[in-house]
């Protein structure tokens, strides 16, 4: 089956690229690495101004009633420009959890705020090395949460979190306001992700799913976010491939451009192949939402995109040689982002397990 973007989707891609290339510059992003909890505010202002925060939400709550394909296109362009905020993905994940599993009161309160970008959402599932623990250590009792969720992306600025916790009868998925929740920030190699530990000391929360349904719902939210992240990774890999190509076609050594050397041009060609596979996988996964094979497609897209971005980040630095490791070149920004995105929404080992389980289930 051939998957092609229609004219409206192509317009979204073109316009978002134009806007982000005009408003996000490397010299604005470099200082964020040394500032804990800071993010590139012009990007988030642009996202709200352009309506990207509302793109994939229903019109009834102030959304634009579009879908994963369109939001993925925005994420791809954000990946190209190294957008300095994780909120587009995390707020979408929180909004979809509330939309798909919450009651009317939760939807009526949070979804309009998230659609306008006036509230920021976070996803607090992971504990230790597990992106989706079957027995979370955070407890839910008497309508309140107790315990700590480690290294939650966007947590330093989030207003609401979707939390995977445990009560006496099993896992629960809960929505909690973060108004009075303690946030413990720390420095990371990509501080613009605004990562923090969330310490729930009796924070009120509302359960939206329980037992096996809670784990299934959490996995679905992770899969939705994985598709958006796969687009962002693809965008990062794509721009690195272009930078490596352009540099190889202008930098000269031994009387010829370095792009004429097999070791260089073959490496760039391999990046191109990885980028196109990642692009196809991300688009395919975005079109499979609501189908039985969505989880499998999301896992495959996540794996392909992670490999593409990691490889492109490493090889682009190698193609550039000494200049590639300088602060001013900014290639380390992509290296940092590639490693950060490889861990958010679950690492490669987690998604490889998901993919194997889905394939084994088909053949059972």
N, C-alpha and C positions, 0 to 999 in steps of 0.2 A: 504494500500500500504506500502510495506517495503522499508525503505530508508537506504541504506548502503553506506559507503565510499568505493571507489575503491582503488586499490593499490597505484595509484599516490597520491590520497588525504591522504591516511594513511601515506605515506612517508613524505608529507608536514607536517602533524601533529607531526610525530616522530622527524623530523629534527628540526623543529622550537622549540619544547620543549627542545631538547638537547641543542640547541644554547642558548636559553634564560635562562635555568637553570644554564648554565656555566657563563653567562655574567651579570645576574641581581641578586644581593644579597641584603638582608635586610639592612645590615650595610651601603650600598651605598644609599639606599632610605630614611633612617631615617633623615639625615641632610637636605634633600630637603624640609621637612615640615617647616623648619624655614627660608627658603630662597625664597623670593617672586620672581616669574618669572623663577626659575631654574627648569630644568627637567633632567632626567637621559640620558645624551648625548650618553653613550654607547648603550642604547637601540635604539635610533634614527639612530645612525651610523650603527648598525646591520640591522635595517629595510631597509636602503638604500643599504647596501652591499649585503643583501640576495635577493633584488629585490621585497620585500613585498610592497613597495610603487607603484610598477608597476603592481602588480598581477592582478588586475581586470580591467585594461585599455586596449584598443585596441593596437595591434601591430603597427598600423600606427603611433601611438604617443609614441612609445617606451615601450608599455605595454606587458604583457605576455598573454593577451587574456583569462584569467581565469575568475572566477565569484565569486558570494557571498559565495558559499559553501567553496571555498578555502580560501578566505579572512577571512571568519568566523573562520576557523580552526586556522589561525594565531592569530586572536583576542582572541580565547579561551585560547591559550597558553600564550598570553600577559596578560590575566586576572589571570592566575595561578601564573605568576611571578611578578605581580603588576608593569607592565611596567610603567616607569615614564614619559610618554608623551602621550598626547591625539591625536597626529597628524595623526596617521594611520587612525582613523575614520574621523576626520575633513577634512583632505586632500582628502580622498576618496569621501566624500559628496560634496566638492567643485568641484572635478574633474567630478563627475557624472552630476552635475548641468550644467557645461560647455559643457560636451559631449552631453547630452540629449537635451539641450535647447539653447545652444550658437551657434554662427555662425562660419564659417571656420576660421576667423581671431582670435577669442577668443580661439578656439581649438588649432590652430597652435601655438599660443604664450604660453598658460598656461599648456596644457596637457603634453608636453614633460618635462617641468620643474617639474610638480607635480609627474610625473612618475619616474623621477630620484631622487626625494626627495630634489631637489635644491630649490623648493618653497614649502611653507606650506599654506594650505587652512584653512579657518574658515567659519562657518555657523552662520550668524547673523540674526536670525528670531525673537527670543523671545523679549517681552517687558513686564516688570512687571511680573505678574503671568501667562501670556498667552504665551505658546510656539509658537503659530501660530496666531497672532492678525489679525483680519479681516480688521482693520483700523489702520495700524501702525502709530506711531507718527513721525517716521523718514520720511522726505519729499524728493521727487525727483522732481527737477525742473531745466529746462535749462541744462539737462545733468549732473547735480550735486546732491549730497546727502547732506542733512542738518539734524542734529539731533544726538541723542545718542542711541546706542544699549547697553543695560546693560548686564554685566556678560557673555561675549562671551568666550567660551572655546577655548583655543589655541591662543587667540587674541594677547598676548604679543609677539609672534614670527611669526604670520601669515604674508604672503605676499599678499594674495588675499582673499577677502571675498565675499560670496553670501549673499546679503542683501534684506530683505523684507521691502519695503518702500511704500509710498503713493504719487500719483500725483493727478492732478485735476480730473482725470476720474476714479480713483480707485487704488487698490494695484498693485504694480509692483515688479518683481524679477530682481535684478540688480547685475552685477559683478563689483566690485570695487577693484582697487589696493590700498593697505594699506601703500604705500610708505610714504605719507605725512599725514596720518591720526593719530590724537592724541590717544594714548592708556593710559588709566587711570587704573593702576594696583592696587590691594589691596590684603591683606592677606585673605586666606581662610583656611578651615581645611584640604585642600589637594592642597597645593601650586603648586605641579607638574603639575596641569592641566593648568597652565599659563593663568588664567582667567583675563580679563580686560574689562572695558567699552571702546567702540569705539566711539569717538566723530568725526562725519563727519561734517567738516566745509567747505563745498563746494567741497568735493572730487569728481573727475570725475567718472562716472559710465556708464555702458552699459546695457540697459534693455534687458532681454532675454525672459520675459513673462509678460503679462499684464492682469488685471481684474481677473475673476474667474480662468483663466488658470494659473495665477501667484500663487494663493493659492493652486491649485491642484499640480502644480510643486513643491512648497515648501513642501507640505504634502508628496509627493513621496520621496523627498530627506530625509525628517525626517524619513520616513519608512525604507529607505535603511540603514540609520545610526542606526536606532533602532535595526535592525537585527544584525549588527556588534556589537553593544553594548550588545545585549542579549547574544551573544557568549562570550564576555569578562566577563560579569557577571556570566555566567555559569562556566567559568574557575575559577573565584575567589571562587565561592561556592564549586566547586569540590575539590580544594586544601584545603579549610577549613574543609570540611567533612573528608578528609584524615588525616589532622592534629588532629582533634578531635578524630577520631578512633584510631590513633596510640598512642596518649596520654592516652586515656582511657584503652588501652591494656597494658600499662606499669606502670602507676601511681597506687600505692596501698594505700588502706585505710581500716582499720579494718580487716587486714589480707588477703585482696583479691584485685584484680584489680578493679578500679572503673567502668570499662566497664561491670562488672557483675551485677551492680545495674540497676534495671529496669528504673529508672528515667534518667539514663545516656544513656544506650543503645537504649532506645526507642527514645530519642531525636536525636541521631546520625542516627538511621534508618529513622526518618522523614526527616532529611536533605538529606539523600541519595535519598529518593523518590522525593523531590523537585528538586534535581540536575538532575535526569534522565528525569523528565518532562520538565525542562528548556532546557536540551540538545535536546530532541526530538522536542520541539517547535521551537528552533532556527534553527535546520537543516531543518525542514519542511518549515519554512518561507523563508529560503535561496533558496529552490528549487522552490518556487512559484513566484519568480520575473518574470514579464512579463505575469502573469495570472491574471484573474479578481479578485481572492481572495487574492492577495498579501497583500493589506493593512490590511485585517482582520487577516491574518496569522502573519504579522509583529506586530500588536497590541497585539495579544495573546502571542507571543513569548516574547515581551517586558514585559508584566505583569508577566508571569511565571518566567522569569529570575530575575526580580527585587525582587519578593517575595523570590526566592531561595537564592539570595546573601544576602539580608537583614537578613533573618532568620539564615543563616549559620554564618554570621559575629557575630550576637548577641549570638547564642547558642555555638559557638566555644569558645568564651571568657568564658561563663558560665562553660563549661566542664573543662576548664583549671583552674578555680578557681582564686586564688590570682595572680598566675604567668601570667594569661591571660591579666591582666591590666598593666603589666610592659612595660616600653619603649623597653627593649631589645627583648621581645618576638615578637614584631612586629605585633601582631594581630590587634592593633588599626589602622595599615595601611590599612587592609582590611575593617575595620569598616568605616574609612574615605572614602575609594574608593567606597564602597557599597552605601554610602549616596550621594556621588558626582554623580555616574553613574545613580542613581535613579532620578536625576533631569535633567541631560543632555538629550537632545532630547525629552524633555517633561516628566512631572511627571506621576505617576500612574493614577491620576484623568483624565488627558488628554487622555491617551491611553485607559482607560476604556470607556470614551465617544466615542472615535473612534470605538472601538470594538462594543459597543451597537448600534451605528449608522449603521455600516456595517451589523450587524445581523438583525436590523430592516428593512434595505433596502432589504435584501433577502426575508423577509416575507411580504413585502408590496404588 
